[in-house]
Amino acid sequence: MSEGFLGTKLTMNLGERSYDIILRRGALQNLYQFANLGRRVAVVTDSGVPALYAQQVADQCKDAVIITVPQGEASKSLKTLQSVLEQMLAFGLGRGDLVVAVGGGVVGDLAGFAAAVYMRGIDFINCPTTTLSMIDSSIGGKTAVDLGDTKNIVGAFWQPKLVIVDPETLATLPRRHFVNGLAEAIKAGLLADPELFAIFEKGDVDAEIDTIIYRCLRFKKKIVEQDETEHGVRKALNFGHTIGHGIEAVKGIKGRRTNGLYHGECVALGMLPMIQSNALRKRVRAIYRNLGLPIRTSYDKEKVLAEMLHDKKAQGGQITVIRVPALGCWQADTLPIEALRTLLGMEEADA
């Protein structure tokens, strides 16, 4: 039996912005036990999430509206944000009311940002329904939308009041989406949790998914408590994202593009060049193969480099990247942009 199976409560300790993280099977249909739903509630979801989940939340509320946006990264836009805000206003949401996100990372980022800017900030609850959002994006308070192909460049730190993680919702997740989210769990293992990494090497991921989620939440909670607004150790969580976001901008699935890569797949590719041990990189590739994550992809290197110049961590011709010299440790290195050209070449050749 996995560690989180019977239910676990973690508390994000951030002073006045503290909140609970409930990891429990069946928690979504019992949200009323953990939150005040006796007010107007805007339930934000997307068309790819089973409608049952948002309806389960709405049925527990005194007065609710379900706002459904199109599935996919393209919904993380100013245009979609405006539509969500207009629907919140038309519903009559006030300062004492609530936004509940039911879905993956796109929904959490979009709904969280809408809550952050509506009437200068209203309460927000995150109910992640994908592996990726359960493991990573649902906690920590980062909310944002994209600007063109530049990811998460318009946003705010806005902590939720509560996070409900119900692994039962993963049962309806397509296998590729399930595996896509596990890239962030591999990231956590590489950075700081060799025992988590060992679960992936043993290959019993499905049987241990509750434990994987729990260990990832515990890891990220510790990081965010030390560095809420990413001025120090929280930068470690960007491991794999510098190159990964560049690849995603060029090869990611957006709009009508169907032969691209998902976010976690791009992060997985972005981690490989940042692992400094050849032996460890080989072990990671073996995990990728076992899970079905990509170990390489073809792309226009110049376009990917150009996208990296838009990265929030790129300044004055240099960029700070996170590298892993050995399992369970990391370091931040500031490199000239040109050095990334070599790293990209390694990703292409060393596969």
N, C-alpha and C positions, 0 to 999 in steps of 0.2 A: 504494500500500500504506500502510495507516495505521500510526501510530507504535508502537502497542502490539501489532501483529499477531504478531510473532515471540516475544513474551514480554518482560516487564519486571519487575524487582524493585525496589521502593521499600522503604526502611526508615524506620519511624516511630521517631524518636530521642527516647526518653523515659527515658533512664537505665536503671534496672533493669526498667522496664516496656516497653522497646523491643521491636519485632517487625517482621517482614517482611510486605510486601504483594506477593503474586505475581499479576501480570496475565499470563495465558497461556492460550491456547486449548487445551483438553484437560487442563487442570491438575486438574480435579476427580477424574477417574479415575486420576490419578497423585499423589493426596494423600500417599501413603506416602513419596514422595520428599522431602517437605518437613516431615513431622511424625512424631512418635513415636506409632504406633498400636498398639504392643505392650502395651496395658493395657486396662482396661474403658473403653468409649466409649459414651456416650449420644448418639445422632444424633437431633436434634430437627428436625422438619419440619412442614409442614401439608398438609392434604388437597388444596390447590390446586397443589402442586408435583408434577411428575411423580415417581412413586414410584421410578423408575429412579435418580434422582440420589442419594437417601438410601441406596438399596441399593448403589450404586457405592461409597459411602464405607464402609458397613458391611462389604462384602465384603473391604475392604482391612485391616480391623481383626482383632486376635487374638480379641476378645470384645466384641460390640456388641449394643445394643438400639436399635431405631428407635421413637421416640416421636412420634406424629402427632397434632397438634391440629387443630381445625376451621379452615378458611381464613377470613381476615378479621380486621379490627381488634378484633372482639369477643373474640378469643382473648388479647388483651393485657389480661388481667384477673387479679385475685388468685385467683379460682377456678381458672382454667386454670393459673396458676403453681403452685398447690398440687398440682394433678393431676400436673404435670410433675415436681415435687420428690418426690412419693410414688412415682412410677415410677422415678426415679433411685435412691431409697432401696431399693426392692424389688429392683432390679437389683444392688444391693450396691456402688454407686459409692463409692469412697474418696477420700481427700484427694489421692492421686497420680494420680487418673483424669481423664477428659476429657469435655467436652461439645462437640459439633460442631453448629453451626447450619447447616442446608441449606434455604435459602428466601429470602424477601424481608425487608423491614424488620420486620414483625411477629415473624417467627421469630427474627431476630437479636436484637431487643430482649428478647423473652421468654426465649430460651435463655441469652443473656448475663446477664440478671438472675438466672436460676436458678443459673447457675454462680457468680455473685457472692455469693449468700447461702447456697448449699449448703456445709455444713461450714466456713462463714466464708470461702469462696472456693476454687474449683478451676479448673483450666485450661480455656480456652475457645478454640475456633477458629471463625471465621466464614467460611462459604462462600456468599456472596450469589448468588442466581439471578435477580434482577430488575434492571432498569435503575436503579430508585430506590435499591436497597440497594448496588449496585456503585458508583454515583456518590457516594453520601452516607453512608448510615447504617451501613455495614459497618465503617468505621474511626472511631476517635476515642474509643471506650470508653463512650459513653452507652448505658446499658441501663435499661429501665423498663417498667412496665405502667401502664395507665390506671386511674383511679378514677371510675367512672361515665362521664360524658362529658368529664371533664377529662383531657387527654392527658398521658402521661409524668410524672405527678405523684409516683409512687412508683418510685424507681429508685436506681441507683448508678453511679458511674464505675468501670468494670471493663474494663480493656484486654484484648483478645484476645491470645493467644500467636502467632497467625498469621491472615492473611486471604488466602483463595484466590479470586481473581476470574477466572472462566472464561466469557468472552463467548459461548461455544458454547451455554450454557444459555439464552441469550436467544431461541434459535430456536423454543422451545416457548411463548414468552410471547405472549399475545394482544396485538394491536396497541395497544389502548387502554392496557393496562398498560405496554407498552414506552414509549409517548409520555408517560404519567403520570410516569414517572421522569425524563424529560428536563427537567421543570420545574426540578429542582435543578441541572441542568447550565447552564440559562439563568441561574439565580441566580448561579452561580460566574462566568460570563462577565460579567454586569452588575457584580458586585462588584469583580473584579480581573483579568479576562482578556479583553480585546477581541478577541484572535485566536480564542478559543473562541466568543465571540459571533458572529464573522464566519462561522464554520462554519454556524451556524443561519441566518444571513441568505442564505448561498449555497444552502441547501436540500439539501445532500448528506449528510444526517444518517446514513442507513443505511450508506453507504460509509465514513463516518468514525467509526463508533461506538467502535472501539478507541481512537482518538485522543481522542475526547470523554471516555471513561472515564478514560484516563490523565491528561489535563489536570485533570479534576475531583479525582482522587485526589491529584495533586501539590499542587493548591491547598489542599485540606482538610488534608493532611499538614502543610503549612507553618503553617497556622493553629493546629492542635492542638499542634504542637511549641512554639509560642510561649505557648499558653494552654490547658493540658490540661483545667482544671476550670471554664472559662468565667467568668473574672473580668475579662477584658479583651477582646482582639481577637476571641476566639471568638464573642462576641456578634454579630459580623457575620453569622454563619451563620443567625441568626434572621430575616434579611431575608425578608419575605413570610409569616412564620409567625405573627405576632401576630394579624393579621386572618385569615390562612389557617386557623389552629386554631379561631378563633371560627366561621368558616363551616363548617369540618369538623364541629364539634360539633352544628351545627344541620342541615346538609345532607349530611353525610358518609355513606358507605355503611357500615352497621353492622347486624348481625343480619339481619333479613329485608328490610330496606329495599334496594330494587334500583334506584331511580331517583335516587340521590344522586350525590355526587362523591367521587372518590378523593383521597388525601392530596396528591399532586403537583398535581392540578387545583385544589385549594383554595389551595395555596401560590402557584400561578400567579396566581390571582385576588388573593391577598393582596399580591403584589409590585406590582401596577399602581398602587395609590394611593400607594405609597412611592417611586415614581419621580418625581422633582421636575421633570424636563424633559419638556414636552409632546411634543417631537420624538422623544425617546428612547422615551417611552411608546407613541407611534404605531408605531415600529419593532418594539417588543416585541409589540404586538398583531398585526402582520403575521406575525411568527414563529409566534405562537399559532395564527392562522388556517391557516397552512401545515401545521402539525403536527396540528391538530385539538384543541388545548387550548381550554378555554372562555375567552371574553373578558369575559363578564359572566354573572351569575346573579341570580335574584330570591331574596330571603330576608328574614326578619323582623329588621330592624336592631336592635331592642331586645334580642332574644334573643342575637344575635351579640355585642352590647356586653356583655351579662350574662356570657357565656362568657369574654370577654376579661378580665373582672375576676378570673377564676380563674388567669390567666396567671402563671407564676412571676416574670415581670418587672414585674408590677403591684404597686405599693406606695404606700400613703398617697394614693390618688386619682390617682396618676400612673403612667405606664408608659413604659418605654424602648423605642423602636422604632428600627429601622435603615432609613435612607433613602438613596437613590442620587441625588445631584444631577447626575451625568454618568456616562457609560460608563466603567467601570473604577475608580470610587471610591465611597466610602460614608461615612456619618456616623451616629453614635448621637445621638438626640434624646430628651429626656425631656419628654413631653407630658401635659397633663391628660387624663383619660379622655374628657372631653367633646370634646376636639379630634378624637378618633377618629370621632365622629359625622359631622363634616365630611368626613373622609377616606372614610368609608363612602358618604356621599352622592355624592362624586366618582366612586367606583367604579361606582355605579349609573348616574350621568348621563353621564359622559365615556367613552362606549364606541363 
